[in-house]
């Protein structure tokens, strides 16, 4: 084994080591990107969970719909009671406008 053969063997080992190092770096880089994506997804899920706690449940929405319906009925009842008062006020206004002193 002469010096030129040993140099060739060292070159081959160096290329193999560089290739192995390159593949290792690529693999670690992919894992780092996956970890960053995973962190982003966890953050988004946490935000969604917090927002979903603020959303009313189906039961609460049903109760709200019932309350709105009751309120609508009350407003209609008040409107029916106000109509006679409006007519009385119109008559009083007409009387006062037509009164000639």
N, CA, C and O atoms as a GROMACS GRO file, in nm:
protein
  404
    1UNK      N    1   0.085  -0.117   0.000
    1UNK     CA    2   0.000   0.000   0.000
    1UNK      C    3   0.090   0.123   0.000
    1UNK      O    4   0.169   0.145   0.091
    2UNK      N    5   0.075   0.200  -0.102
    2UNK     CA    6   0.159   0.318  -0.113
    2UNK      C    7   0.080   0.443  -0.072
    2UNK      O    8  -0.038   0.435  -0.037
    3UNK      N    9   0.146   0.553  -0.077
    3UNK     CA   10   0.088   0.680  -0.030
    3UNK      C   11  -0.030   0.723  -0.117
    3UNK      O   12  -0.127   0.777  -0.063
    4UNK      N   13  -0.026   0.702  -0.245
    4UNK     CA   14  -0.136   0.745  -0.332
    4UNK      C   15  -0.263   0.663  -0.305
    4UNK      O   16  -0.374   0.716  -0.314
    5UNK      N   17  -0.248   0.537  -0.272
    5UNK     CA   18  -0.365   0.455  -0.238
    5UNK      C   19  -0.424   0.499  -0.105
    5UNK      O   20  -0.546   0.500  -0.089
    6UNK      N   21  -0.339   0.534  -0.009
    6UNK     CA   22  -0.388   0.580   0.120
    6UNK      C   23  -0.459   0.714   0.104
    6UNK      O   24  -0.560   0.739   0.170
    7UNK      N   25  -0.409   0.800   0.018
    7UNK     CA   26  -0.473   0.929  -0.006
    7UNK      C   27  -0.610   0.907  -0.068
    7UNK      O   28  -0.708   0.974  -0.032
    8UNK      N   29  -0.616   0.812  -0.161
    8UNK     CA   30  -0.746   0.781  -0.222
    8UNK      C   31  -0.843   0.728  -0.117
    8UNK      O   32  -0.960   0.766  -0.117
    9UNK      N   33  -0.797   0.642  -0.030
    9UNK     CA   34  -0.883   0.588   0.076
    9UNK      C   35  -0.930   0.697   0.171
    9UNK      O   36  -1.046   0.697   0.214
   10UNK      N   37  -0.842   0.791   0.204
   10UNK     CA   38  -0.881   0.903   0.290
   10UNK      C   39  -0.983   0.992   0.219
   10UNK      O   40  -1.076   1.042   0.283
   11UNK      N   41  -0.966   1.012   0.089
   11UNK     CA   42  -1.063   1.092   0.012
   11UNK      C   43  -1.198   1.024   0.013
   11UNK      O   44  -1.301   1.090   0.030
   12UNK      N   45  -1.200   0.893  -0.007
   12UNK     CA   46  -1.327   0.820  -0.008
   12UNK      C   47  -1.394   0.827   0.130
   12UNK      O   48  -1.515   0.847   0.138
   13UNK      N   49  -1.318   0.812   0.236
   13UNK     CA   50  -1.372   0.821   0.371
   13UNK      C   51  -1.424   0.962   0.397
   13UNK      O   52  -1.529   0.980   0.459
   14UNK      N   53  -1.351   1.061   0.351
   14UNK     CA   54  -1.394   1.201   0.370
   14UNK      C   55  -1.526   1.224   0.298
   14UNK      O   56  -1.616   1.287   0.355
   15UNK      N   57  -1.541   1.176   0.174
   15UNK     CA   58  -1.666   1.192   0.100
   15UNK      C   59  -1.780   1.118   0.169
   15UNK      O   60  -1.892   1.170   0.176
   16UNK      N   61  -1.754   1.001   0.219
   16UNK     CA   62  -1.858   0.926   0.291
   16UNK      C   63  -1.902   0.999   0.418
   16UNK      O   64  -2.021   1.007   0.449
   17UNK      N   65  -1.802   1.052   0.491
   17UNK     CA   66  -1.835   1.128   0.612
   17UNK      C   67  -1.914   1.254   0.579
   17UNK      O   68  -2.008   1.288   0.651
   18UNK      N   69  -1.878   1.324   0.472
   18UNK     CA   70  -1.949   1.445   0.432
   18UNK      C   71  -2.092   1.411   0.390
   18UNK      O   72  -2.186   1.483   0.423
   19UNK      N   73  -2.107   1.301   0.316
   19UNK     CA   74  -2.241   1.259   0.274
   19UNK      C   75  -2.325   1.223   0.396
   19UNK      O   76  -2.442   1.261   0.405
   20UNK      N   77  -2.266   1.150   0.491
   20UNK     CA   78  -2.339   1.113   0.613
   20UNK      C   79  -2.375   1.238   0.693
   20UNK      O   80  -2.486   1.247   0.746
   21UNK      N   81  -2.282   1.332   0.701
   21UNK     CA   82  -2.310   1.456   0.773
   21UNK      C   83  -2.421   1.535   0.703
   21UNK      O   84  -2.508   1.592   0.769
   22UNK      N   85  -2.419   1.539   0.571
   22UNK     CA   86  -2.524   1.608   0.496
   22UNK      C   87  -2.660   1.546   0.517
   22UNK      O   88  -2.759   1.616   0.538
   23UNK      N   89  -2.666   1.413   0.512
   23UNK     CA   90  -2.794   1.343   0.534
   23UNK      C   91  -2.843   1.366   0.676
   23UNK      O   92  -2.962   1.388   0.698
   24UNK      N   93  -2.752   1.362   0.772
   24UNK     CA   94  -2.790   1.387   0.912
   24UNK      C   95  -2.843   1.530   0.930
   24UNK      O   96  -2.943   1.551   0.998
   25UNK      N   97  -2.776   1.626   0.868
   25UNK     CA   98  -2.821   1.766   0.878
   25UNK      C   99  -2.958   1.783   0.815
   25UNK      O  100  -3.044   1.851   0.871
   26UNK      N  101  -2.979   1.721   0.701
   26UNK     CA  102  -3.110   1.730   0.634
   26UNK      C  103  -3.219   1.669   0.722
   26UNK      O  104  -3.327   1.726   0.735
   27UNK      N  105  -3.190   1.554   0.781
   27UNK     CA  106  -3.288   1.487   0.867
   27UNK      C  107  -3.321   1.571   0.990
   27UNK      O  108  -3.438   1.584   1.026
   28UNK      N  109  -3.220   1.627   1.054
   28UNK     CA  110  -3.241   1.712   1.172
   28UNK      C  111  -3.319   1.838   1.133
   28UNK      O  112  -3.406   1.883   1.208
   29UNK      N  113  -3.288   1.894   1.017
   29UNK     CA  114  -3.362   2.012   0.970
   29UNK      C  115  -3.509   1.984   0.948
   29UNK      O  116  -3.594   2.066   0.981
   30UNK      N  117  -3.539   1.868   0.895
   30UNK     CA  118  -3.679   1.830   0.875
   30UNK      C  119  -3.750   1.814   1.009
   30UNK      O  120  -3.865   1.853   1.023
   31UNK      N  121  -3.682   1.756   1.107
   31UNK     CA  122  -3.743   1.739   1.239
   31UNK      C  123  -3.765   1.874   1.305
   31UNK      O  124  -3.866   1.893   1.374
   32UNK      N  125  -3.673   1.967   1.286
   32UNK     CA  126  -3.689   2.100   1.345
   32UNK      C  127  -3.809   2.170   1.283
   32UNK      O  128  -3.886   2.236   1.352
   33UNK      N  129  -3.823   2.156   1.151
   33UNK     CA  130  -3.939   2.218   1.086
   33UNK      C  131  -4.067   2.153   1.136
   33UNK      O  132  -4.166   2.222   1.158
   34UNK      N  133  -4.066   2.024   1.153
   34UNK     CA  134  -4.185   1.956   1.203
   34UNK      C  135  -4.216   2.001   1.346
   34UNK      O  136  -4.333   2.017   1.381
   35UNK      N  137  -4.114   2.022   1.427
   35UNK     CA  138  -4.136   2.069   1.564
   35UNK      C  139  -4.196   2.209   1.564
   35UNK      O  140  -4.284   2.239   1.644
   36UNK      N  141  -4.148   2.295   1.473
   36UNK     CA  142  -4.202   2.430   1.464
   36UNK      C  143  -4.348   2.426   1.418
   36UNK      O  144  -4.432   2.498   1.472
   37UNK      N  145  -4.378   2.341   1.321
   37UNK     CA  146  -4.516   2.328   1.275
   37UNK      C  147  -4.604   2.273   1.386
   37UNK      O  148  -4.718   2.317   1.402
   38UNK      N  149  -4.552   2.179   1.462
   38UNK     CA  150  -4.628   2.122   1.573
   38UNK      C  151  -4.656   2.228   1.679
   38UNK      O  152  -4.766   2.234   1.733
   39UNK      N  153  -4.558   2.311   1.708
   39UNK     CA  154  -4.578   2.419   1.805
   39UNK      C  155  -4.684   2.516   1.756
   39UNK      O  156  -4.768   2.561   1.833
   40UNK      N  157  -4.680   2.549   1.626
   40UNK     CA  158  -4.780   2.640   1.569
   40UNK      C  159  -4.920   2.578   1.579
   40UNK      O  160  -5.016   2.647   1.615
   41UNK      N  161  -4.931   2.451   1.548
   41UNK     CA  162  -5.061   2.384   1.557
   41UNK      C  163  -5.111   2.380   1.701
   41UNK      O  164  -5.230   2.401   1.726
   42UNK      N  165  -5.023   2.353   1.795
   42UNK     CA  166  -5.063   2.353   1.936
   42UNK      C  167  -5.114   2.490   1.979
   42UNK      O  168  -5.213   2.501   2.051
   43UNK      N  169  -5.045   2.595   1.934
   43UNK     CA  170  -5.086   2.731   1.967
   43UNK      C  171  -5.224   2.760   1.909
   43UNK      O  172  -5.310   2.818   1.977
   44UNK      N  173  -5.245   2.721   1.784
   44UNK     CA  174  -5.376   2.744   1.721
   44UNK      C  175  -5.486   2.668   1.793
   44UNK      O  176  -5.595   2.721   1.813
   45UNK      N  177  -5.460   2.545   1.831
   45UNK     CA  178  -5.560   2.464   1.901
   45UNK      C  179  -5.593   2.527   2.036
   45UNK      O  180  -5.709   2.531   2.076
   46UNK      N  181  -5.492   2.576   2.106
   46UNK     CA  182  -5.516   2.641   2.235
   46UNK      C  183  -5.603   2.764   2.218
   46UNK      O  184  -5.695   2.787   2.296
   47UNK      N  185  -5.574   2.844   2.116
   47UNK     CA  186  -5.656   2.963   2.091
   47UNK      C  187  -5.800   2.924   2.059
   47UNK      O  188  -5.894   2.987   2.108
   48UNK      N  189  -5.818   2.821   1.977
   48UNK     CA  190  -5.953   2.776   1.944
   48UNK      C  191  -6.027   2.726   2.067
   48UNK      O  192  -6.147   2.752   2.082
   49UNK      N  193  -5.958   2.655   2.155
   49UNK     CA  194  -6.022   2.607   2.277
   49UNK      C  195  -6.069   2.723   2.363
   49UNK      O  196  -6.179   2.719   2.419
   50UNK      N  197  -5.987   2.826   2.374
   50UNK     CA  198  -6.024   2.944   2.454
   50UNK      C  199  -6.146   3.013   2.391
   50UNK      O  200  -6.238   3.053   2.462
   51UNK      N  201  -6.145   3.027   2.257
   51UNK     CA  202  -6.257   3.092   2.190
   51UNK      C  203  -6.385   3.008   2.201
   51UNK      O  204  -6.494   3.063   2.215
   52UNK      N  205  -6.371   2.877   2.194
   52UNK     CA  206  -6.489   2.792   2.201
   52UNK      C  207  -6.553   2.794   2.339
   52UNK      O  208  -6.672   2.768   2.353
   53UNK      N  209  -6.474   2.823   2.442
   53UNK     CA  210  -6.532   2.835   2.577
   53UNK      C  211  -6.626   2.955   2.584
   53UNK      O  212  -6.718   2.957   2.665
   54UNK      N  213  -6.603   3.055   2.499
   54UNK     CA  214  -6.685   3.176   2.499
   54UNK      C  215  -6.813   3.160   2.418
   54UNK      O  216  -6.907   3.238   2.436
   55UNK      N  217  -6.819   3.061   2.331
   55UNK     CA  218  -6.935   3.040   2.245
   55UNK      C  219  -7.048   2.978   2.329
   55UNK      O  220  -7.025   2.882   2.402
   56UNK      N  221  -7.170   3.034   2.317
   56UNK     CA  222  -7.279   2.977   2.396
   56UNK      C  223  -7.314   2.836   2.348
   56UNK      O  224  -7.298   2.802   2.231
   57UNK      N  225  -7.363   2.756   2.443
   57UNK     CA  226  -7.401   2.619   2.409
   57UNK      C  227  -7.537   2.619   2.339
   57UNK      O  228  -7.604   2.722   2.331
   58UNK      N  229  -7.576   2.503   2.288
   58UNK     CA  230  -7.704   2.491   2.221
   58UNK      C  231  -7.819   2.518   2.318
   58UNK      O  232  -7.919   2.579   2.281
   59UNK      N  233  -7.804   2.475   2.442
   59UNK     CA  234  -7.906   2.500   2.544
   59UNK      C  235  -7.920   2.650   2.570
   59UNK      O  236  -8.032   2.700   2.581
   60UNK      N  237  -7.809   2.719   2.580
   60UNK     CA  238  -7.814   2.863   2.604
   60UNK      C  239  -7.878   2.937   2.486
   60UNK      O  240  -7.954   3.032   2.506
   61UNK      N  241  -7.847   2.893   2.363
   61UNK     CA  242  -7.909   2.955   2.246
   61UNK      C  243  -8.061   2.930   2.245
   61UNK      O  244  -8.137   3.019   2.208
   62UNK      N  245  -8.103   2.811   2.286
   62UNK     CA  246  -8.246   2.781   2.292
   62UNK      C  247  -8.314   2.871   2.396
   62UNK      O  248  -8.421   2.926   2.370
   63UNK      N  249  -8.252   2.885   2.513
   63UNK     CA  250  -8.307   2.973   2.616
   63UNK      C  251  -8.316   3.117   2.566
   63UNK      O  252  -8.413   3.187   2.594
   64UNK      N  253  -8.216   3.161   2.492
   64UNK     CA  254  -8.217   3.296   2.436
   64UNK      C  255  -8.332   3.312   2.337
   64UNK      O  256  -8.400   3.415   2.337
   65UNK      N  257  -8.354   3.211   2.253
   65UNK     CA  258  -8.463   3.217   2.156
   65UNK      C  259  -8.598   3.224   2.227
   65UNK      O  260  -8.686   3.299   2.186
   66UNK      N  261  -8.614   3.146   2.334
   66UNK     CA  262  -8.739   3.150   2.411
   66UNK      C  263  -8.758   3.287   2.474
   66UNK      O  264  -8.869   3.342   2.470
   67UNK      N  265  -8.652   3.344   2.530
   67UNK     CA  266  -8.662   3.477   2.592
   67UNK      C  267  -8.697   3.584   2.489
   67UNK      O  268  -8.776   3.674   2.518
   68UNK      N  269  -8.640   3.574   2.370
   68UNK     CA  270  -8.670   3.671   2.264
   68UNK      C  271  -8.817   3.658   2.223
   68UNK      O  272  -8.884   3.759   2.200
   69UNK      N  273  -8.867   3.536   2.213
   69UNK     CA  274  -9.008   3.516   2.177
   69UNK      C  275  -9.099   3.575   2.284
   69UNK      O  276  -9.199   3.639   2.252
   70UNK      N  277  -9.066   3.554   2.411
   70UNK     CA  278  -9.145   3.612   2.520
   70UNK      C  279  -9.141   3.764   2.516
   70UNK      O  280  -9.242   3.830   2.537
   71UNK      N  281  -9.024   3.819   2.488
   71UNK     CA  282  -9.009   3.964   2.479
   71UNK      C  283  -9.091   4.018   2.363
   71UNK      O  284  -9.152   4.124   2.374
   72UNK      N  285  -9.093   3.946   2.252
   72UNK     CA  286  -9.173   3.989   2.136
   72UNK      C  287  -9.321   3.993   2.173
   72UNK      O  288  -9.392   4.087   2.138
   73UNK      N  289  -9.367   3.892   2.246
   73UNK     CA  290  -9.506   3.891   2.291
   73UNK      C  291  -9.536   4.008   2.383
   73UNK      O  292  -9.642   4.069   2.374
   74UNK      N  293  -9.444   4.038   2.472
   74UNK     CA  294  -9.464   4.151   2.565
   74UNK      C  295  -9.470   4.283   2.490
   74UNK      O  296  -9.553   4.368   2.521
   75UNK      N  297  -9.384   4.299   2.392
   75UNK     CA  298  -9.383   4.424   2.313
   75UNK      C  299  -9.514   4.438   2.236
   75UNK      O  300  -9.568   4.548   2.226
   76UNK      N  301  -9.564   4.328   2.180
   76UNK     CA  302  -9.692   4.334   2.108
   76UNK      C  303  -9.805   4.370   2.203
   76UNK      O  304  -9.895   4.445   2.166
   77UNK      N  305  -9.803   4.318   2.324
   77UNK     CA  306  -9.906   4.349   2.423
   77UNK      C  307  -9.901   4.497   2.461
   77UNK      O  308 -10.004   4.563   2.473
   78UNK      N  309  -9.781   4.549   2.478
   78UNK     CA  310  -9.766   4.691   2.511
   78UNK      C  311  -9.816   4.776   2.394
   78UNK      O  312  -9.880   4.879   2.413
   79UNK      N  313  -9.785   4.732   2.272
   79UNK     CA  314  -9.832   4.805   2.154
   79UNK      C  315  -9.984   4.809   2.146
   79UNK      O  316 -10.041   4.912   2.110
   80UNK      N  317 -10.049   4.699   2.181
   80UNK     CA  318 -10.196   4.696   2.180
   80UNK      C  319 -10.254   4.788   2.287
   80UNK      O  320 -10.361   4.846   2.268
   81UNK      N  321 -10.185   4.802   2.398
   81UNK     CA  322 -10.235   4.891   2.504
   81UNK      C  323 -10.207   5.037   2.472
   81UNK      O  324 -10.276   5.126   2.523
   82UNK      N  325 -10.107   5.063   2.388
   82UNK     CA  326 -10.075   5.201   2.354
   82UNK      C  327 -10.169   5.255   2.246
   82UNK      O  328 -10.195   5.376   2.243
   83UNK      N  329 -10.221   5.169   2.158
   83UNK     CA  330 -10.308   5.215   2.050
   83UNK      C  331 -10.427   5.298   2.100
   83UNK      O  332 -10.453   5.405   2.044
   84UNK      N  333 -10.501   5.253   2.202
   84UNK     CA  334 -10.612   5.338   2.251
   84UNK      C  335 -10.562   5.472   2.305
   84UNK      O  336 -10.630   5.574   2.289
   85UNK      N  337 -10.446   5.473   2.367
   85UNK     CA  338 -10.392   5.600   2.418
   85UNK      C  339 -10.360   5.696   2.304
   85UNK      O  340 -10.379   5.817   2.316
   86UNK      N  341 -10.311   5.641   2.195
   86UNK     CA  342 -10.280   5.724   2.079
   86UNK      C  343 -10.408   5.786   2.024
   86UNK      O  344 -10.410   5.904   1.989
   87UNK      N  345 -10.514   5.707   2.017
   87UNK     CA  346 -10.641   5.761   1.967
   87UNK      C  347 -10.695   5.870   2.061
   87UNK      O  348 -10.745   5.973   2.014
   88UNK      N  349 -10.684   5.848   2.191
   88UNK     CA  350 -10.730   5.949   2.288
   88UNK      C  351 -10.648   6.077   2.271
   88UNK      O  352 -10.703   6.187   2.272
   89UNK      N  353 -10.516   6.063   2.256
   89UNK     CA  354 -10.430   6.181   2.239
   89UNK      C  355 -10.464   6.255   2.110
   89UNK      O  356 -10.460   6.377   2.105
   90UNK      N  357 -10.499   6.180   2.004
   90UNK     CA  358 -10.540   6.245   1.878
   90UNK      C  359 -10.668   6.325   1.898
   90UNK      O  360 -10.681   6.436   1.846
   91UNK      N  361 -10.762   6.268   1.973
   91UNK     CA  362 -10.888   6.340   1.998
   91UNK      C  363 -10.864   6.465   2.081
   91UNK      O  364 -10.922   6.570   2.055
   92UNK      N  365 -10.777   6.453   2.183
   92UNK     CA  366 -10.747   6.571   2.267
   92UNK      C  367 -10.678   6.678   2.182
   92UNK      O  368 -10.710   6.796   2.194
   93UNK      N  369 -10.586   6.636   2.098
   93UNK     CA  370 -10.517   6.732   2.011
   93UNK      C  371 -10.615   6.799   1.915
   93UNK      O  372 -10.610   6.921   1.895
   94UNK      N  373 -10.703   6.722   1.858
   94UNK     CA  374 -10.803   6.777   1.766
   94UNK      C  375 -10.896   6.875   1.840
   94UNK      O  376 -10.929   6.982   1.788
   95UNK      N  377 -10.936   6.838   1.958
   95UNK     CA  378 -11.022   6.927   2.036
   95UNK      C  379 -10.951   7.058   2.068
   95UNK      O  380 -11.010   7.166   2.055
   96UNK      N  381 -10.826   7.049   2.108
   96UNK     CA  382 -10.751   7.171   2.144
   96UNK      C  383 -10.725   7.257   2.020
   96UNK      O  384 -10.724   7.380   2.031
   97UNK      N  385 -10.703   7.196   1.905
   97UNK     CA  386 -10.678   7.274   1.785
   97UNK      C  387 -10.808   7.340   1.733
   97UNK      O  388 -10.804   7.449   1.675
   98UNK      N  389 -10.920   7.274   1.754
   98UNK     CA  390 -11.046   7.326   1.704
   98UNK      C  391 -11.117   7.421   1.803
   98UNK      O  392 -11.215   7.487   1.767
   99UNK      N  393 -11.068   7.426   1.923
   99UNK     CA  394 -11.129   7.511   2.027
   99UNK      C  395 -11.105   7.656   1.992
   99UNK      O  396 -10.991   7.699   1.974
  100UNK      N  397 -11.215   7.732   1.983
  100UNK     CA  398 -11.204   7.873   1.945
  100UNK      C  399 -11.252   7.957   2.061
  100UNK      O  400 -11.372   7.962   2.089
  101UNK      N  401 -11.164   8.020   2.125
  101UNK     CA  402 -11.200   8.107   2.239
  101UNK      C  403 -11.188   8.250   2.204
  101UNK      O  404 -11.214   8.337   2.288
   0.00000   0.00000   0.00000
